[in-house]
Amino acid sequence: MSVAAHPVVEVETFRDAMRMTASGVAVVTTDGEAGRAGVTVSSLCSLSMAPPSVAFSVHRDNRGLEKLLANGVFVANVLSDAQERVANSFAGLIPELRDNRFLAGDWSGLLTGAPALDGALCNFDCRVASVFEFGSHRIVAGEVLNVRNRAALPLIFSDRTFRRLAA
């Protein structure tokens, strides 16, 4: 039997399996002529070492995605275990911050001028290199122009909740 003849896995079965995986949490931010925006993602990954690059996926209907693509720059802010409030803010889960999600943290600029979260585990300052469409999402690849690191423990997302590593 060919692979094409197999039925596609049920969405709920797939979702239940994926929720058991663990991932770091990042807030991807942008600023420029199109405006300031950001979104929480749990899909940030290293893409290539030559050139240094990262990738993340975001739902194609996300309101900040068009601003990010128009600005052509972003910072992928990998959150420390003390930054759950920032993650919730950019996920739209704090009603009083929905009009200005950036109030959840302190921000500075790096090379591109996109907002870099102070106190983040690391900040990857990037220019948009490529965008791919797949299913309900867009996959954004960014060439890393600058990096800022600090020693801390990461914020982890698994089984639909934030978790922390033991020191």
Backbone as a chain_set.jsonl record, in Angstrom:
{"seq": "MSVAAHPVVEVETFRDAMRMTASGVAVVTTDGEAGRAGVTVSSLCSLSMAPPSVAFSVHRDNRGLEKLLANGVFVANVLSDAQERVANSFAGLIPELRDNRFLAGDWSGLLTGAPALDGALCNFDCRVASVFEFGSHRIVAGEVLNVRNRAALPLIFSDRTFRRLAA", "coords": {"N": [[0.843, -1.172, 0.0], [0.61, 2.19, -0.855], [1.945, 5.276, 0.506], [0.288, 7.409, -0.052], [-2.19, 6.228, -0.061], [-2.893, 5.912, 2.564], [-4.917, 7.047, 5.273], [-5.193, 10.469, 6.372], [-3.946, 11.609, 9.482], [-6.092, 12.2, 12.272], [-7.0, 15.497, 13.257], [-7.321, 16.167, 16.019], [-6.025, 14.008, 17.258], [-3.419, 14.383, 16.351], [-2.946, 16.958, 17.48], [-3.113, 16.34, 20.235], [-0.88, 14.675, 20.497], [1.223, 16.425, 19.786], [1.066, 18.298, 21.819], [2.361, 17.113, 23.892], [5.015, 17.361, 23.416], [7.995, 19.209, 24.261], [9.01, 22.587, 24.245], [11.052, 25.511, 23.795], [10.176, 28.932, 24.535], [9.454, 31.776, 22.655], [9.266, 35.264, 21.925], [8.503, 36.96, 19.117], [9.38, 39.95, 17.695], [8.833, 43.098, 16.005], [9.605, 46.219, 14.381], [9.17, 49.25, 12.605], [8.516, 51.049, 9.545], [5.988, 49.95, 9.0], [4.957, 49.572, 11.49], [4.838, 48.608, 14.999], [4.949, 45.333, 16.346], [4.255, 42.057, 17.73], [4.538, 38.543, 18.546], [3.885, 35.545, 20.366], [5.718, 32.565, 20.102], [6.256, 29.028, 19.845], [7.841, 27.7, 18.217], [10.397, 28.335, 17.368], [13.488, 27.742, 15.801], [16.869, 26.722, 15.082], [18.132, 27.265, 11.866], [20.232, 27.317, 9.972], [23.817, 27.286, 9.97], [25.464, 28.574, 8.241], [24.372, 30.816, 6.116], [24.218, 32.142, 9.507], [21.106, 31.472, 10.865], [17.61, 31.546, 11.754], [14.342, 30.061, 12.187], [10.768, 30.289, 12.297], [7.294, 29.518, 12.822], [4.104, 30.921, 12.101], [0.622, 31.543, 12.407], [-1.123, 32.217, 9.428], [-3.073, 34.199, 9.559], [-2.371, 35.858, 11.615], [-2.288, 38.999, 13.192], [0.037, 40.56, 13.501], [1.825, 39.568, 11.668], [1.86, 40.602, 8.994], [2.894, 43.165, 9.443], [5.447, 42.496, 10.364], [6.532, 41.246, 8.075], [6.403, 43.371, 6.25], [8.084, 45.244, 7.5], [10.461, 43.859, 7.408], [12.344, 43.068, 9.27], [13.175, 41.488, 12.419], [13.222, 40.56, 15.918], [13.939, 37.626, 17.536], [13.098, 36.785, 20.575], [14.179, 34.818, 23.028], [12.643, 33.457, 25.754], [13.313, 33.756, 29.245], [12.914, 31.802, 32.268], [11.642, 33.518, 33.979], [9.899, 35.078, 32.578], [7.206, 34.604, 31.94], [4.927, 36.24, 31.978], [5.389, 38.005, 29.86], [5.237, 36.238, 27.701], [2.516, 35.478, 27.899], [1.323, 37.977, 27.489], [1.975, 38.611, 24.78], [0.69, 36.542, 23.58], [-1.835, 37.354, 23.729], [-3.299, 36.977, 26.05], [-3.602, 38.556, 28.287], [-5.87, 40.72, 29.145], [-5.772, 43.544, 29.824], [-3.449, 44.338, 28.601], [-3.719, 44.074, 25.897], [-3.897, 46.199, 24.07], [-1.394, 47.323, 24.167], [1.019, 45.388, 24.145], [3.7, 45.454, 24.648], [4.119, 46.61, 27.093], [4.538, 44.668, 28.946], [7.193, 44.101, 29.317], [10.686, 45.178, 29.399], [12.377, 46.997, 26.902], [14.862, 47.249, 24.338], [16.951, 48.361, 21.617], [18.695, 46.633, 19.024], [20.873, 45.922, 16.355], [19.051, 46.02, 14.092], [16.991, 47.591, 15.025], [14.558, 46.552, 15.746], [12.402, 45.6, 18.484], [14.161, 44.417, 21.279], [13.965, 42.211, 23.909], [14.804, 43.02, 27.123], [16.624, 41.144, 29.478], [15.952, 38.715, 28.419], [16.658, 35.27, 27.627], [18.134, 34.956, 25.284], [18.59, 37.08, 22.417], [17.844, 37.139, 19.077], [18.701, 39.038, 16.501], [17.373, 39.887, 13.494], [17.11, 39.887, 9.871], [14.439, 39.48, 7.58], [14.664, 36.693, 5.581], [13.493, 34.671, 3.979], [10.184, 33.507, 3.188], [7.856, 30.988, 3.654], [4.947, 29.261, 2.635], [2.757, 27.047, 4.233], [0.139, 24.939, 4.697], [-1.924, 26.127, 7.244], [-0.158, 28.028, 8.097], [2.62, 30.381, 7.973], [6.033, 30.096, 7.361], [8.761, 31.641, 8.577], [11.95, 32.595, 7.713], [14.894, 33.851, 9.068], [17.819, 35.77, 8.655], [20.43, 35.896, 10.889], [21.715, 38.741, 12.305], [22.784, 39.835, 14.572], [23.442, 38.901, 17.962], [22.416, 38.597, 21.314], [23.204, 37.332, 24.449], [22.448, 35.839, 27.668], [23.066, 34.429, 30.89], [20.745, 32.222, 32.084], [17.799, 30.335, 32.97], [15.64, 28.581, 30.678], [12.237, 29.357, 29.649], [9.78, 26.929, 29.325], [7.425, 25.231, 27.236], [4.924, 22.883, 27.478], [2.483, 20.327, 27.2], [0.353, 22.117, 27.12], [0.958, 24.141, 28.958], [3.094, 26.431, 30.77], [6.379, 25.644, 31.803], [9.159, 25.046, 34.001], [12.674, 24.458, 34.136], [14.482, 22.464, 36.448], [16.949, 23.851, 38.556]], "CA": [[0.0, 0.0, 0.0], [1.411, 3.412, -0.921], [1.702, 6.259, 1.559], [-0.84, 8.237, -0.468], [-3.432, 5.518, 0.2], [-3.177, 5.953, 4.0], [-5.696, 8.222, 5.664], [-4.495, 11.51, 7.117], [-4.207, 11.513, 10.909], [-7.111, 13.122, 12.774], [-6.432, 16.721, 13.807], [-7.265, 16.095, 17.49], [-4.986, 13.044, 17.614], [-2.158, 15.075, 16.113], [-2.82, 18.019, 18.486], [-2.82, 15.706, 21.525], [0.504, 14.195, 20.472], [2.129, 17.576, 19.76], [1.053, 19.018, 23.099], [3.257, 16.412, 24.81], [6.4, 17.759, 23.163], [8.443, 20.38, 25.013], [9.743, 23.547, 23.425], [11.315, 26.815, 24.365], [9.178, 29.941, 24.197], [10.045, 33.013, 22.154], [8.395, 36.334, 21.44], [9.09, 37.546, 17.918], [8.956, 41.345, 17.652], [9.28, 43.897, 14.863], [9.279, 47.637, 14.384], [9.59, 49.905, 11.374], [7.489, 51.884, 8.924], [4.673, 49.286, 9.072], [4.499, 49.599, 12.872], [5.388, 47.691, 16.004], [4.097, 44.166, 16.579], [4.941, 40.888, 18.271], [3.743, 37.335, 18.726], [4.527, 34.445, 21.086], [5.855, 31.338, 19.304], [6.987, 27.917, 20.463], [8.379, 26.974, 17.067], [11.685, 28.87, 16.939], [14.563, 26.745, 15.696], [18.034, 27.034, 14.273], [17.903, 26.827, 10.493], [21.509, 27.103, 9.292], [24.981, 27.962, 10.554], [26.077, 29.362, 7.183], [24.542, 31.876, 7.103], [23.485, 31.932, 10.756], [19.701, 31.794, 10.619], [16.573, 30.905, 12.554], [13.029, 30.002, 11.535], [9.611, 30.089, 13.164], [6.039, 29.523, 12.08], [3.027, 31.709, 12.695], [-0.622, 31.41, 11.647], [-1.154, 33.213, 8.353], [-4.012, 35.267, 9.902], [-1.883, 36.639, 12.746], [-2.322, 40.429, 12.87], [1.368, 41.141, 13.457], [2.659, 38.97, 10.62], [2.023, 41.513, 7.856], [3.82, 44.225, 9.859], [6.779, 41.9, 10.4], [7.004, 41.048, 6.708], [6.6, 44.687, 5.636], [9.271, 45.851, 8.104], [11.62, 43.102, 6.932], [13.265, 42.768, 10.366], [12.556, 41.023, 13.656], [14.064, 39.973, 16.951], [13.387, 36.446, 18.199], [13.483, 36.905, 21.981], [13.968, 33.545, 23.709], [12.271, 33.865, 27.101], [13.826, 33.091, 30.442], [11.827, 31.249, 33.081], [11.002, 34.598, 34.73], [9.192, 35.949, 31.639], [5.91, 34.04, 31.55], [3.98, 37.339, 31.745], [5.659, 38.498, 28.507], [4.664, 35.236, 26.793], [1.057, 35.607, 27.954], [0.938, 39.249, 26.884], [2.051, 38.539, 23.316], [-0.294, 35.552, 23.142], [-3.141, 38.001, 23.848], [-4.0, 36.398, 27.196], [-3.737, 39.535, 29.37], [-6.777, 41.715, 28.545], [-5.37, 44.941, 30.003], [-2.264, 44.625, 27.792], [-3.968, 43.778, 24.479], [-3.651, 47.376, 23.24], [0.052, 47.581, 24.153], [1.638, 44.188, 24.714], [5.087, 45.75, 25.002], [4.178, 47.04, 28.494], [4.865, 43.502, 29.776], [8.637, 43.939, 29.476], [11.559, 46.31, 29.09], [12.847, 46.765, 25.548], [15.922, 48.081, 23.783], [17.177, 48.039, 20.215], [20.001, 46.125, 18.624], [21.29, 46.404, 15.038], [17.94, 46.311, 13.179], [16.029, 48.5, 15.638], [13.377, 45.825, 16.229], [12.463, 45.527, 19.944], [14.851, 43.302, 21.923], [13.518, 42.114, 25.294], [15.866, 43.004, 28.127], [16.479, 40.031, 30.406], [15.669, 37.461, 27.711], [17.741, 34.302, 27.582], [18.91, 35.463, 24.159], [17.881, 37.844, 21.393], [18.375, 36.959, 17.73], [18.328, 40.21, 15.72], [17.351, 39.285, 12.155], [16.381, 40.409, 8.711], [13.654, 38.42, 6.945], [15.384, 36.159, 4.427], [12.545, 33.929, 3.141], [8.896, 33.164, 3.787], [7.27, 29.826, 2.998], [3.564, 28.973, 3.021], [2.419, 25.639, 4.381], [-1.104, 24.756, 5.436], [-2.491, 27.328, 7.867], [0.918, 28.853, 8.636], [3.769, 30.848, 7.199], [7.315, 29.809, 7.992], [9.623, 32.791, 8.322], [13.381, 32.36, 7.928], [15.592, 35.106, 9.266], [19.281, 35.759, 8.76], [20.8, 36.495, 12.172], [22.715, 39.8, 12.143], [23.347, 40.146, 15.87], [22.93, 38.052, 19.032], [22.724, 38.98, 22.701], [22.953, 36.192, 25.332], [22.697, 35.983, 29.101], [22.926, 33.163, 31.61], [19.459, 32.063, 32.776], [17.099, 29.113, 32.577], [14.592, 28.888, 29.695], [10.825, 29.067, 29.85], [9.427, 25.772, 28.502], [5.991, 25.019, 27.046], [4.593, 21.48, 27.235], [1.163, 19.913, 27.69], [-0.475, 23.323, 27.173], [1.276, 24.987, 30.1], [4.491, 26.8, 30.915], [7.12, 24.833, 32.771], [10.504, 25.511, 34.281], [13.65, 23.423, 34.412], [15.102, 22.514, 37.769], [18.294, 24.428, 38.464]], "C": [[0.892, 1.239, 0.0], [1.05, 4.353, 0.223], [0.479, 7.095, 1.224], [-2.174, 7.564, -0.15], [-3.809, 5.528, 1.679], [-4.006, 7.188, 4.339], [-4.827, 9.214, 6.438], [-4.902, 11.395, 8.581], [-5.273, 12.544, 11.307], [-6.441, 14.321, 13.448], [-6.299, 16.641, 15.327], [-6.197, 15.115, 17.966], [-3.613, 13.676, 17.459], [-1.921, 16.139, 17.18], [-2.461, 17.434, 19.849], [-1.385, 15.196, 21.593], [1.483, 15.367, 20.537], [2.163, 18.315, 21.091], [1.995, 18.375, 24.11], [4.729, 16.738, 24.558], [6.732, 18.986, 24.007], [9.225, 21.296, 24.083], [10.026, 24.802, 24.226], [10.252, 27.785, 23.888], [9.905, 31.199, 23.758], [8.939, 34.004, 21.817], [9.136, 36.975, 20.281], [8.502, 38.945, 17.766], [9.524, 42.048, 16.429], [8.924, 45.349, 15.094], [9.843, 48.229, 13.102], [8.451, 50.73, 10.827], [6.093, 51.277, 9.02], [4.118, 49.254, 10.491], [5.134, 48.516, 13.718], [4.405, 46.545, 16.232], [4.932, 43.05, 17.182], [3.983, 39.743, 18.473], [4.559, 36.302, 19.494], [4.557, 33.221, 20.185], [6.569, 30.27, 20.128], [7.65, 27.079, 19.376], [9.726, 27.49, 16.591], [12.731, 27.766, 16.884], [15.712, 27.314, 14.881], [17.779, 26.492, 12.877], [19.214, 26.467, 9.802], [22.613, 27.815, 10.062], [25.671, 28.852, 9.526], [25.028, 29.659, 6.116], [23.791, 31.549, 8.395], [22.029, 32.375, 10.566], [18.798, 30.99, 11.543], [15.288, 30.895, 11.741], [11.96, 29.814, 12.601], [8.375, 30.058, 12.278], [5.002, 30.314, 12.857], [1.794, 31.568, 11.797], [-0.717, 32.54, 10.63], [-2.102, 34.371, 8.635], [-3.556, 36.116, 11.08], [-1.764, 38.108, 12.348], [-0.937, 41.05, 12.753], [2.231, 40.65, 12.31], [2.891, 39.926, 9.452], [2.963, 42.663, 8.197], [5.251, 43.699, 9.847], [7.335, 41.757, 8.988], [7.262, 42.377, 6.008], [7.845, 45.379, 6.192], [10.549, 45.152, 7.661], [12.646, 42.757, 7.992], [12.48, 42.257, 11.566], [13.634, 40.629, 14.645], [13.296, 38.782, 17.51], [13.958, 36.458, 19.612], [13.164, 35.596, 22.685], [13.793, 33.846, 25.194], [12.949, 33.051, 28.188], [12.634, 32.622, 31.274], [11.133, 32.295, 33.955], [10.096, 35.463, 33.848], [7.876, 35.381, 31.12], [4.892, 35.136, 31.236], [4.162, 37.906, 30.332], [5.048, 37.533, 27.486], [3.145, 35.359, 26.741], [0.576, 36.891, 27.305], [0.912, 39.149, 25.361], [1.198, 37.416, 22.732], [-1.713, 36.118, 23.245], [-3.95, 37.547, 25.045], [-4.146, 37.343, 28.387], [-4.574, 40.693, 28.823], [-6.299, 43.16, 28.667], [-4.129, 45.32, 29.193], [-2.51, 44.414, 26.294], [-3.698, 44.966, 23.568], [-2.182, 47.774, 23.194], [0.763, 46.444, 24.874], [3.067, 44.426, 25.178], [5.228, 46.259, 26.439], [4.564, 45.893, 29.428], [6.366, 43.332, 30.002], [9.377, 45.236, 29.23], [12.287, 45.993, 27.79], [13.981, 47.714, 25.193], [16.078, 47.683, 22.318], [18.566, 47.48, 20.003], [20.296, 46.695, 17.23], [20.114, 46.829, 14.152], [16.959, 47.345, 13.727], [14.748, 47.829, 16.072], [13.51, 45.655, 17.741], [13.129, 44.239, 20.451], [14.492, 43.323, 23.404], [14.712, 42.039, 26.233], [15.59, 41.86, 29.102], [16.109, 38.716, 29.744], [16.89, 36.555, 27.781], [18.693, 34.657, 26.442], [17.986, 36.192, 23.196], [18.588, 37.598, 20.067], [17.839, 38.101, 16.874], [18.477, 39.84, 14.241], [16.736, 40.183, 11.088], [15.634, 39.232, 8.102], [14.388, 37.986, 5.677], [14.442, 35.452, 3.45], [11.264, 33.676, 3.918], [8.297, 32.03, 2.962], [5.844, 29.648, 3.504], [3.405, 27.467, 3.159], [1.169, 25.53, 5.241], [-1.629, 26.079, 5.96], [-1.434, 28.329, 8.302], [1.873, 29.374, 7.567], [5.005, 30.545, 8.028], [8.248, 30.934, 7.58], [11.062, 32.403, 8.671], [14.06, 33.713, 8.046], [17.088, 34.911, 9.346], [19.666, 36.533, 10.013], [21.957, 37.481, 11.948], [23.441, 40.113, 13.44], [22.699, 39.228, 16.91], [23.333, 38.655, 20.365], [22.294, 37.815, 23.577], [23.085, 36.602, 26.783], [22.454, 34.631, 29.756], [21.61, 33.173, 32.391], [18.886, 30.724, 32.345], [15.951, 29.469, 31.633], [13.18, 28.636, 30.228], [10.455, 27.969, 28.859], [7.906, 25.691, 28.386], [5.764, 23.558, 26.69], [3.25, 21.178, 27.864], [0.29, 21.127, 28.011], [-0.245, 24.199, 28.394], [2.751, 25.339, 30.092], [5.119, 25.974, 32.008], [8.515, 25.43, 32.923], [11.417, 24.327, 34.533], [14.141, 23.559, 35.848], [16.522, 23.044, 37.614], [19.348, 23.354, 38.613]], "O": [[1.837, 1.318, 0.785], [-0.017, 4.237, 0.827], [-0.289, 7.453, 2.117], [-3.184, 8.248, 0.013], [-4.941, 5.183, 2.019], [-3.81, 8.252, 3.751], [-3.848, 8.831, 7.077], [-6.061, 11.118, 8.889], [-5.334, 13.632, 10.735], [-5.429, 14.166, 14.132], [-5.259, 17.014, 15.869], [-5.533, 15.366, 18.972], [-2.749, 13.526, 18.323], [-0.824, 16.225, 17.733], [-1.6, 17.972, 20.545], [-0.748, 15.279, 22.642], [2.47, 15.305, 21.269], [3.187, 18.896, 21.451], [2.389, 19.018, 25.083], [5.589, 16.43, 25.384], [5.833, 19.72, 24.417], [10.001, 20.838, 23.245], [9.338, 25.114, 25.199], [9.513, 27.494, 22.947], [10.855, 31.637, 24.407], [7.823, 33.619, 21.468], [10.252, 37.47, 20.437], [7.283, 39.113, 17.716], [10.556, 41.651, 15.888], [8.051, 45.669, 15.901], [10.86, 47.77, 12.582], [7.522, 51.077, 11.556], [5.111, 52.012, 9.113], [2.942, 48.946, 10.687], [5.855, 47.645, 13.232], [3.194, 46.753, 16.302], [6.162, 43.091, 17.151], [2.77, 39.935, 18.56], [5.771, 36.192, 19.305], [3.548, 32.872, 19.574], [7.383, 30.58, 20.998], [7.977, 25.91, 19.583], [10.167, 27.117, 15.504], [12.846, 26.958, 17.805], [15.547, 28.253, 14.103], [17.269, 25.382, 12.723], [19.305, 25.441, 9.128], [22.369, 28.823, 10.725], [26.386, 29.784, 9.895], [24.806, 28.805, 5.258], [22.839, 30.769, 8.381], [21.759, 33.505, 10.158], [19.159, 29.923, 12.038], [15.152, 31.612, 10.75], [12.215, 29.254, 13.667], [8.402, 30.511, 11.134], [5.019, 30.371, 14.086], [1.915, 31.483, 10.575], [-0.42, 33.692, 10.946], [-1.966, 35.43, 8.021], [-4.285, 37.012, 11.505], [-1.208, 38.429, 11.297], [-0.754, 41.984, 11.972], [3.262, 41.251, 12.009], [4.018, 40.042, 8.97], [3.743, 43.096, 7.35], [6.162, 44.379, 9.375], [8.487, 42.111, 8.736], [8.228, 42.504, 5.256], [8.58, 46.027, 5.447], [11.601, 45.784, 7.551], [13.705, 42.216, 7.674], [11.293, 42.544, 11.721], [14.788, 40.395, 14.284], [12.139, 38.914, 17.911], [15.139, 36.18, 19.823], [11.994, 35.291, 22.916], [14.682, 34.42, 25.823], [13.132, 31.84, 28.071], [11.492, 32.999, 31.012], [10.135, 31.986, 34.606], [9.576, 36.477, 34.315], [7.482, 35.652, 29.986], [4.08, 34.98, 30.324], [3.177, 38.25, 29.679], [4.417, 37.963, 26.52], [2.555, 35.347, 25.661], [-0.461, 36.903, 26.642], [-0.061, 39.555, 24.726], [1.006, 37.351, 21.518], [-2.68, 35.444, 22.89], [-5.17, 37.713, 25.062], [-4.749, 36.973, 29.395], [-4.049, 41.555, 28.117], [-6.408, 43.925, 27.708], [-3.79, 46.5, 29.106], [-1.582, 44.565, 25.499], [-3.311, 44.779, 22.415], [-1.763, 48.485, 22.281], [1.066, 46.536, 26.064], [3.585, 43.681, 26.009], [6.343, 46.334, 26.954], [4.885, 46.134, 30.592], [6.769, 42.493, 30.807], [8.779, 46.259, 28.896], [12.758, 44.874, 27.589], [14.046, 48.839, 25.688], [15.407, 46.767, 21.844], [19.502, 47.822, 20.726], [19.985, 47.858, 16.97], [20.171, 47.887, 13.525], [16.176, 47.914, 12.966], [13.914, 48.469, 16.713], [14.631, 45.571, 18.242], [12.72, 43.131, 20.104], [14.69, 44.333, 24.08], [15.527, 41.12, 26.152], [14.446, 41.641, 29.501], [15.964, 37.701, 30.427], [18.014, 37.02, 27.972], [19.912, 34.656, 26.618], [16.777, 35.959, 23.162], [19.793, 37.823, 19.949], [16.65, 38.131, 16.555], [19.576, 39.519, 13.787], [15.961, 41.097, 11.372], [16.137, 38.108, 8.106], [14.694, 38.806, 4.811], [14.573, 35.611, 2.236], [11.264, 33.637, 5.149], [8.238, 32.101, 1.735], [5.573, 29.866, 4.685], [3.861, 26.704, 2.307], [1.154, 25.983, 6.386], [-1.763, 27.042, 5.206], [-1.779, 29.386, 8.83], [1.922, 28.884, 6.439], [5.013, 30.721, 9.247], [8.495, 31.154, 6.394], [11.346, 31.945, 9.777], [13.834, 34.609, 7.233], [17.573, 34.001, 10.019], [19.276, 37.688, 10.181], [23.026, 37.106, 11.468], [24.572, 40.596, 13.424], [21.546, 38.826, 16.756], [24.445, 39.158, 20.526], [21.159, 37.349, 23.476], [23.748, 37.588, 27.102], [21.72, 33.795, 29.228], [21.394, 34.027, 33.251], [19.427, 30.061, 31.46], [15.351, 30.536, 31.765], [12.965, 27.821, 31.125], [10.783, 28.069, 27.676], [7.186, 26.038, 29.322], [6.335, 23.05, 25.725], [2.915, 21.702, 28.927], [-0.409, 21.164, 29.023], [-1.147, 24.919, 28.821], [3.564, 24.639, 29.486], [4.483, 25.645, 33.009], [8.978, 26.208, 32.089], [10.99, 23.31, 35.079], [14.2, 24.665, 36.387], [17.212, 22.717, 36.648], [20.542, 23.648, 38.563]]}, "num_chains": 1, "name": "protein.A"}
